[in-house]
Amino acid sequence: MNFYRLLHAMPMPEGMRLRLRRYLMDWEIDRERRRIVNSGGDAADIWESDNWQYEYQFLEEAETRFHSRQLLGRARQLRLPTPPVFDGSVLSADYQRSKIDGHSYFLSLSGEQKVRSAIREEEKYRSERWARRIPYITALSGLIGTITGLVALISKWP
């Protein structure tokens, strides 16, 4: 049974699909490593004999592409400027080119750090903006309670 084909056909979020792919790949490599060691081979031979390095690199790039899309999407939701892909005709330092196909781009580690810090700063500003209103909301609810108590007292007055 091909778990990867089943995993691709199942309707689920992409992040969960990537985590399951990572789990299944680790499980397969561990099984293959145990098979090689039990037959008297060296566990390091698994990286030379099979195509596992390419598969891991492919999975790493898929995860990085997914996280880049999530970060850039969150930055766009918060209306933050995203780093440009190109500086003139040269690829920006905030992005890196795919090593598999060479045509796709995703955020590099420095680019992810910049976008994350901008998102954190904006979310902190927005939460502090609401936190400044809490004393006024508390005072307003106290005033409404006082008025309600006075109205109840006046309505029961003989």
N, C-alpha and C positions, 0 to 999 in steps of 0.2 A: 504494500500500500504506500503510495506516495503522499506523505504528509504535507509536502509543500504545495502540491496541486490542490489538495483538500483545503489547506489554509488559505490559498489564493481565492478559492471559490466561496468560502464562507463569508457571510456579511458581518463584518466587525470593524471597529475603528482601526485606523492605520497604525496607531501607536501600539495597540494590543497585538496586531498582526506582526509587527516588528519584534516585540518582546517574545512572542511565541516562536518566530523564526530563529531568534538568538538561542532560545532554550533548546529547540530541536537540533540546531546545528551543534551546540555544545554537547548534547546527548549523543549525537552521531559520532562526533570526533572522539568522545570518551570511549564509546563502544569500539570504534576502530582502533584506538590506541591500546585498549585492553586486548583486542584480538592480536595485534602485532606483538605485544609484550608476551602474551601466552605462547605464541609460536616461536619465541626466542629472538625476536628482532629488537631494535632500539626504538623507543617511543618517539624520538626526534625524527625518525624516518617518515612519519605521517605527513610532514610538511613537504617532503621531497617527492614522495610517491604519488600523491593525489593532488587534486586541484583545490585544496582547502584554503590556501592563501588567497586565491582569487575570490572564492566564495565569501571569506571573511571580509575582504576589502569591499566587495560588492554590498554586503550587509552593513558595514560601517558607513559607507557613503549613503546608503538608503536611510539609515538612522540620522545621519548628519543633515541630509536634505530635508527630512521630516521636521527635525528640530529647528532648522533655519526657517522653514515655512511657518512653523508655529510662532517663532519669535517675531518674524517680520509681520505676520498677521496681527499679532498683539500690538506691535508698534503702530500699525496702520489704524487699528481700532482706537488707540489712544491719540491718534493724529500726530504722531511723532515723525520727524524726518528719518528716513532710512538711509543707510550709507549707500553712496553710488557704486554701481558695479564697476564702472570704468572711470579712470582718471585720464581724460584725453583718450588716447587709444590703447592705454596700458591697463591691465586688470588691477583693480584697487587692492590695497593690502587687507581690506576687510573681507574679501572674498577669496575663495580658492577654486581652481578648476578641477573638475572630476578627473581622476587618474584612469578611470575605466574607459569613458567615451570621449572625454576632452571637450565636450560641447556644453555640458551643464555646469552651473556655478552654484556654490552655496557658501554660507558664512564661514570664515575662518575662525579660529579661537579668539583672536583679537577682535574680530567683528562681532562675534557673539557676546563678548564681554562689554563692548560699547553699547550694543542694543539692550542687553540686560540692565546695565546701569542706567540707561535712559528710561527704560520701562519702570525700574524701581523708583527712580527719582519722581517720575510723573505720578505713579500710584501713591507714593508718600505724600506728594503735594495735594492730591485729590482727597486722601483720607484726612489730612490735617485740615483741609478746608471745611470738611464736614464736622470735624472735631471742634472747631472753633464755634460752631453753631449750637453745640450741646448745652452750654449754660443758658442760652436764650430760650431753648426749647424747654429746659427744666423750669426756668422762671415762668414761662407762659403756662405750663401745666399747673404749677403752684397757684398762679393767679386764677386760672379757671376753677380749680378746686375751692379756692377761697370764695369766689363769686357764687359757686354752686351752694356752698355751705350757708352763705348769707341769704340767698334766695330761699333756701329751705327754712331758715330761721324766721325770716320775715313772713313766709306763707303760713307758718304755724302760730304767729303772734296773735293773741286774742283781740 
